[in-house]
Amino acid sequence: MQDKIAKLQIVDCMTPFLITLGKYDSVAEAYEKMATNHIRRIPVVDRDRLVGIITLSDILRFKPATVGRYLSFKDLAVELDKLIVELVMTPDPIVVYQSDDLGYAAELMLDNKIGGLPVLDASKRLVGLITESDVFRQLAKQWRVSTTPNEA
């Protein structure tokens, strides 16, 4: 059963990703897109090529230390609007290809302590994102199938 999950191709498990940012977009825009869409990472593209990834953790690392003490949310938005994504993102992120196995993606995420990976096609174009939630979703799906009594 575990072999079935590990051998699934990423293309069958990934989230086709439509939300991206440009490297010159503001960090405030990145934060707003994450909050609005309930996501924690956004690939960064330049001329349709992946150049980085920005995560909620990246943004929180760059926020002013006074947030929550002295800085209002309005003032925080002004501060984040001064930063561009390129200064905060992780450049040249670890990627997987849509034909790779899910087990390989899970191993990369564990080894590198990251929660998601951009997915590229054979032409190295961004086609999706595979996250720990996608891996857990497949595990839960397989568990449900294996524990459902056979109706004979």
C-alpha positions as CSV (number, residue, x, y, z in Angstrom):
1,M,0.0,0.0,0.0
2,Q,2.8,2.5,0.9
3,D,4.4,1.7,-2.4
4,K,1.3,2.8,-4.2
5,I,1.4,6.2,-2.6
6,A,5.2,6.7,-3.0
7,K,5.1,5.7,-6.7
8,L,2.2,8.1,-7.6
9,Q,3.4,10.7,-10.1
10,I,3.4,14.3,-8.8
11,V,1.2,15.4,-11.7
12,D,-1.6,13.3,-10.2
13,C,-1.2,14.8,-6.7
14,M,-0.1,18.4,-7.2
15,T,-2.1,21.6,-7.0
16,P,-2.1,23.2,-10.4
17,F,-0.8,26.6,-9.4
18,L,-2.2,29.7,-10.9
19,I,-1.1,32.3,-8.3
20,T,2.3,33.7,-8.9
21,L,4.2,36.9,-8.2
22,G,6.9,38.8,-10.0
23,K,10.2,39.6,-8.3
24,Y,9.4,43.3,-8.3
25,D,6.0,42.9,-6.7
26,S,5.7,44.2,-3.2
27,V,5.9,42.0,-0.1
28,A,2.6,43.6,1.0
29,E,1.0,42.1,-2.2
30,A,2.5,38.7,-1.5
31,Y,1.1,38.8,2.1
32,E,-2.3,39.9,0.9
33,K,-2.4,37.1,-1.7
34,M,-1.4,34.5,0.9
35,A,-4.0,35.8,3.4
36,T,-6.8,36.0,0.8
37,N,-6.1,32.6,-0.7
38,H,-5.2,30.8,2.6
39,I,-1.8,29.7,1.3
40,R,1.7,29.9,2.7
41,R,3.9,30.0,-0.3
42,I,3.8,31.6,-3.8
43,P,6.2,30.9,-6.7
44,V,8.0,33.9,-8.1
45,V,8.3,34.1,-11.9
46,D,10.2,36.3,-14.3
47,R,9.2,36.1,-18.0
48,D,7.3,32.8,-17.3
49,R,10.4,31.2,-15.7
50,L,10.6,30.3,-12.0
51,V,13.1,32.4,-10.2
52,G,12.2,31.9,-6.6
53,I,9.5,31.2,-4.0
54,I,8.3,33.4,-1.2
55,T,6.7,31.9,1.9
56,L,4.9,33.3,4.9
57,S,7.9,32.4,7.0
58,D,10.1,34.6,4.7
59,I,7.7,37.5,5.2
60,L,7.6,37.1,9.0
61,R,11.4,37.0,9.1
62,F,11.5,40.5,7.5
63,K,8.6,42.1,9.4
64,P,9.6,45.0,11.7
65,A,10.2,43.8,15.3
66,T,7.6,46.3,16.6
67,V,4.7,44.5,15.0
68,G,2.2,43.6,17.7
69,R,3.6,46.1,20.1
70,Y,3.8,49.5,18.5
71,L,3.1,49.2,14.8
72,S,-0.5,49.2,13.6
73,F,-1.6,46.8,10.8
74,K,-1.9,49.9,8.5
75,D,1.7,50.9,9.3
76,L,2.8,47.2,8.8
77,A,1.2,47.3,5.3
78,V,3.1,50.5,4.5
79,E,6.4,48.9,5.7
80,L,5.8,45.7,3.7
81,D,4.9,47.8,0.6
82,K,8.4,49.2,0.7
83,L,10.0,45.8,0.2
84,I,10.0,43.9,-3.1
85,V,9.6,40.2,-3.3
86,E,13.1,39.6,-4.7
87,L,14.7,40.8,-1.4
88,V,12.6,38.4,0.7
89,M,12.2,35.3,-1.5
90,T,14.3,32.2,-1.7
91,P,16.0,32.3,-5.1
92,D,16.4,29.2,-7.2
93,P,14.2,27.0,-5.0
94,I,14.4,23.2,-5.0
95,V,12.0,21.9,-7.6
96,V,10.5,18.6,-8.8
97,Y,9.1,17.6,-12.2
98,Q,5.6,16.5,-12.8
99,S,6.8,13.0,-13.8
100,D,8.7,12.5,-10.5
101,D,7.3,10.2,-7.8
102,L,5.4,11.5,-4.8
103,G,7.8,9.7,-2.5
104,Y,10.8,11.6,-4.0
105,A,9.0,14.9,-3.4
106,A,8.2,13.9,0.2
107,E,11.8,13.0,0.8
108,L,13.0,16.3,-0.6
109,M,10.6,18.2,1.7
110,L,11.7,16.2,4.8
111,D,15.4,16.4,4.0
112,N,15.2,20.2,3.4
113,K,12.6,21.0,6.1
114,I,10.3,22.7,3.6
115,G,6.6,22.4,3.2
116,G,6.2,22.6,-0.5
117,L,8.0,22.4,-3.9
118,P,7.3,24.1,-7.2
119,V,6.5,21.6,-10.0
120,L,8.0,22.0,-13.5
121,D,7.1,20.4,-16.8
122,A,9.8,19.0,-19.1
123,S,10.3,22.5,-20.6
124,K,11.0,23.8,-17.1
125,R,7.8,25.8,-17.0
126,L,6.0,26.2,-13.7
127,V,2.9,24.0,-13.7
128,G,2.0,23.5,-10.1
129,L,3.0,23.1,-6.5
130,I,3.2,20.0,-4.4
131,T,2.9,20.5,-0.6
132,E,2.8,18.5,2.5
133,S,-1.0,18.8,2.5
134,D,-1.0,17.1,-1.0
135,V,1.1,14.2,0.4
136,F,-1.2,13.8,3.5
137,R,-4.2,14.0,1.2
138,Q,-3.0,11.0,-0.8
139,L,-2.1,9.1,2.4
140,A,-5.6,9.7,3.9
141,K,-7.2,8.7,0.6
142,Q,-5.3,5.4,0.5
143,W,-6.1,4.8,4.1
144,R,-9.8,5.3,3.5
145,V,-9.7,2.8,0.6
146,S,-7.8,0.2,2.6
147,T,-10.1,0.4,5.6
148,T,-13.4,0.5,3.8
149,P,-15.1,-3.0,4.1
150,N,-15.5,-4.8,0.8
151,E,-19.1,-4.9,-0.2
152,A,-19.5,-8.4,-1.7
